[in-house]
């Protein structure tokens, strides 16, 4: 059996089991390739290079056992492998954090913020905050995008910050990124930033109730936007937008991911001036707004 044949067999099993995707892949073949290549100790981007290589029976059995565990447990593949990739950068992952998949990573990679704020021009004075950092992936990508900037990362979850610390160490950024524990912007009380990026909990109550098991395997506090008893997923975002101007420098920007919640967002903040940034998942899932716009709507 070749590697490709093994991936195809694994994909068929995933298809038949009707597992849910969205944690780094969108279909059975890509998910199968991830699991098979990891089990065979090949790089995750090496399928074309190893496609026709023969696979020993014992190795095939090990790979298929991993696929079967994915089906049985309904845990995201990243939890089984301990690793996920975002914009080609590897990150350590486990059940203490959601699997990194923020669309803000695309925004950073495409340089879509650069037209509104020149972080490089600010040099060492530039201050960037990744709020709700989770495993620290966006903070790491910000530090890579702007090598001179001072980057901070905050999260309410001590468990998440422990994983973030592993990723800072993994990428040699422990001296450049500072981690802060705390609830929202209270974690960085008294500090101001030129740019805040935030992928907060924003899933509305109806969508939370309909989540497949793969998403329920993730920490609920990182997904559910109704912790104050609301229904629209905006419970974290309301105080964030109210408090953000005090934590943004003059001309400072907030880049916020809201996923599929644009309808609820616009109902909650009908007068806020925002710019929707294009992403592969659509042009209405990540927004940019300014300190001045936040002050105006307040």
C-alpha positions in Angstrom: 0.0 0.0 0.0 1.3 3.5 -0.9 0.9 6.6 1.3 -1.7 7.9 -1.1 -3.7 4.7 -1.0 -3.6 4.8 2.8 -4.8 8.4 2.9 -7.7 7.5 0.6 -8.6 4.6 2.8 -8.5 6.8 5.9 -10.6 9.5 4.2 -13.2 6.9 3.4 -13.4 5.9 7.0 -13.8 9.6 8.1 -16.5 10.2 5.4 -18.5 7.2 6.5 -18.3 8.2 10.2 -19.4 11.8 9.3 -17.0 13.5 11.5 -17.0 17.3 11.7 -14.1 19.4 10.3 -13.0 23.0 10.8 -10.0 22.7 13.0 -7.4 23.1 10.3 -9.0 21.1 7.5 -12.4 21.3 5.8 -12.7 17.8 4.2 -12.1 14.1 4.8 -9.1 13.9 2.5 -7.1 16.7 4.1 -7.9 15.5 7.6 -6.8 11.9 6.6 -3.6 13.3 5.1 -2.8 15.2 8.3 -3.3 12.1 10.5 -1.6 9.6 8.2 1.5 11.8 7.6 1.8 12.6 11.3 1.5 8.9 12.2 4.2 8.0 9.5 6.4 10.8 10.8 6.4 12.7 7.5 6.1 16.5 7.3 2.5 17.6 7.0 3.2 19.3 3.7 5.1 16.3 2.2 2.2 14.3 0.7 3.2 15.0 -2.9 6.8 14.0 -2.1 5.9 10.7 -0.4 2.7 9.9 -2.2 4.0 6.7 -3.9 6.2 5.5 -1.1 5.2 2.0 0.2 3.9 1.8 3.7 4.8 -1.2 5.9 1.8 -3.1 7.3 2.6 -2.1 10.9 2.9 1.6 10.0 -0.4 1.5 8.1 -2.1 -0.2 11.1 -0.7 2.6 13.4 -2.0 5.3 11.1 -5.4 3.8 10.8 -5.6 3.3 14.6 -5.1 7.1 14.9 -7.9 7.7 12.4 -10.1 5.3 14.3 -9.3 7.2 17.5 -10.3 10.4 15.7 -13.7 8.8 14.8 -14.3 7.2 18.2 -13.4 10.2 20.4 -14.6 13.0 18.0 -11.6 15.0 19.3 -10.0 17.4 16.8 -7.0 16.0 15.0 -4.8 18.7 16.6 -5.5 17.2 20.0 -4.4 13.8 18.8 -1.2 15.0 17.3 -0.4 17.8 19.8 0.2 20.3 17.0 -1.6 22.6 14.7 -0.5 25.0 11.9 -1.6 28.5 11.2 -0.2 30.3 8.2 2.5 27.7 7.9 3.7 28.1 11.4 3.5 25.2 13.8 2.0 25.5 17.3 1.7 23.2 20.3 -1.9 22.4 21.1 -3.8 20.4 23.7 -7.2 20.4 25.3 -6.4 23.4 27.4 -6.9 25.7 24.4 -9.1 25.9 21.3 -7.4 24.7 18.1 -5.8 27.9 16.5 -7.7 28.8 13.3 -8.3 32.6 13.7 -8.9 34.4 10.4 -6.9 37.3 11.9 -3.9 35.2 10.9 -4.9 35.7 7.3 -5.2 39.5 7.8 -1.7 39.6 9.3 -0.2 37.5 6.4 -1.9 39.6 3.7 -0.8 42.9 5.3 -4.3 44.2 5.4 -3.7 46.3 8.5 -0.7 48.0 7.0 -2.8 50.6 5.1 -4.3 51.8 8.3 -1.4 51.7 10.7 2.4 51.4 9.9 3.6 49.3 12.8 7.1 49.0 11.3 7.4 52.8 11.2 6.7 53.0 14.9 9.7 50.8 15.5 10.4 49.7 19.1 7.7 52.1 20.3 5.0 50.0 18.7 2.8 48.2 21.2 0.6 45.3 20.1 -1.8 43.3 22.2 -3.3 39.9 21.4 -6.3 39.7 23.6 -7.8 36.3 24.3 -4.6 34.8 23.1 -5.3 31.1 23.8 -2.2 29.2 22.7 -0.4 32.4 21.8 -0.6 31.9 18.0 -1.7 35.4 17.0 0.9 36.9 19.4 3.6 34.9 17.8 2.4 35.8 14.3 2.3 39.5 15.3 5.9 39.3 16.6 7.0 37.7 13.4 5.2 40.3 11.3 6.6 43.2 13.2 10.1 42.3 14.5 10.6 45.6 16.4 7.2 45.8 18.1 6.5 45.1 21.7 3.9 42.4 21.8 1.7 41.5 24.8 -0.7 38.6 25.1 -3.6 38.2 27.6 -6.1 35.5 28.6 -8.4 34.7 31.4 -7.4 31.1 31.4 -4.2 30.2 33.3 -4.2 26.9 31.4 -4.2 28.7 28.0 -1.3 30.9 29.1 0.6 27.8 30.1 0.3 26.5 26.5 1.1 30.0 25.1 4.3 29.9 27.1 5.2 26.7 25.4 4.7 28.3 22.0 6.7 31.4 22.9 9.6 29.1 23.9 9.1 27.0 20.8 9.6 30.1 18.6 12.2 31.8 20.6 10.0 34.7 21.6 9.9 34.5 25.4 11.9 37.8 25.6 9.7 39.6 23.1 6.2 38.6 24.1 4.8 39.2 27.6 1.9 37.2 28.9 -0.8 38.7 31.2 -3.4 36.8 33.1 -6.8 38.4 33.6 -10.3 39.0 32.4 -10.4 41.0 29.1 -8.6 44.3 29.2 -8.4 44.2 33.0 -5.4 42.0 32.4 -3.5 45.0 31.0 -4.9 47.8 33.3 -3.2 51.1 32.7 -1.5 50.1 29.5 -2.2 51.5 25.9 -1.5 49.9 22.6 -1.3 51.0 19.0 -3.0 47.8 17.9 -5.2 45.3 19.6 -6.1 42.0 17.9 -8.8 39.9 19.4 -10.4 36.6 18.6 -12.9 36.5 21.5 -15.6 34.1 22.6 -18.5 35.1 20.3 -20.7 32.1 19.5 -24.4 32.8 20.1 -26.5 30.6 22.3 -28.3 28.9 19.4 -25.1 28.0 17.7 -23.5 26.8 20.9 -26.4 24.4 21.4 -25.9 23.0 17.8 -22.1 22.6 18.0 -20.8 19.1 16.9 -18.7 17.1 19.4 -15.4 18.2 17.9 -16.1 21.8 19.0 -17.5 20.7 22.3 -14.2 19.1 23.0 -12.7 22.6 23.1 -12.8 24.8 26.2 -16.3 26.3 26.3 -15.1 29.6 27.8 -13.1 30.3 24.6 -16.1 29.8 22.4 -19.3 30.8 24.2 -20.1 34.5 23.9 -23.0 34.4 26.4 -21.2 34.1 29.8 -23.2 37.0 31.2 -26.5 35.4 30.4 -27.0 36.8 26.9 -28.1 35.0 23.8 -26.4 36.9 21.0 -22.7 36.0 21.6 -21.8 39.6 22.4 -21.4 39.4 26.2 -17.5 39.7 26.0 -17.5 42.1 23.1 -19.8 44.8 24.7 -17.4 45.6 27.6 -14.4 45.2 25.2 -15.7 47.9 22.9 -16.6 50.2 25.8 -13.2 49.8 27.4 -11.0 49.7 24.3 -10.6 53.5 23.8 -8.8 53.8 27.1 -6.3 51.1 26.0 -5.7 52.5 22.5 -3.2 55.2 21.6 -4.3 58.1 19.4 -4.9 56.6 16.0 -4.9 53.1 17.5 -6.8 50.2 16.0 -8.8 47.2 17.1 -9.0 44.2 14.8 -11.8 41.9 16.0 -13.0 38.5 14.7 -16.7 37.7 15.1 -17.1 34.7 12.8 -20.6 34.2 11.6 -22.1 36.7 14.0 -22.3 39.9 11.9 -26.0 40.1 12.2 -25.8 40.0 16.0 -22.8 42.4 16.0 -24.6 45.0 13.9 -27.7 44.7 16.0 -25.6 45.3 19.2 -23.5 48.2 17.7 -25.6 49.8 15.0 -23.7 53.1 14.9 -20.1 51.8 15.1 -18.1 52.6 12.0 -16.1 49.5 11.0 -14.2 48.2 8.0 -14.8 44.6 7.1 -11.5 42.8 6.1 -11.6 40.1 3.3 -10.8 36.5 4.3 -11.1 33.2 2.7 -14.2 32.5 4.8 -15.9 35.6 3.7 -15.7 39.4 3.9 -17.8 39.8 7.0 -16.0 37.8 9.7 -13.1 40.1 10.7 -13.5 43.8 11.3 -11.2 46.8 11.9 -12.3 49.8 13.9 -10.4 52.8 15.4 -10.2 54.5 18.8 -11.9 57.5 17.3 -14.8 55.4 15.9 -15.3 53.7 19.3 -15.4 57.0 21.1 -17.9 58.4 18.6 -20.3 55.5 19.0 -19.9 55.5 22.8 
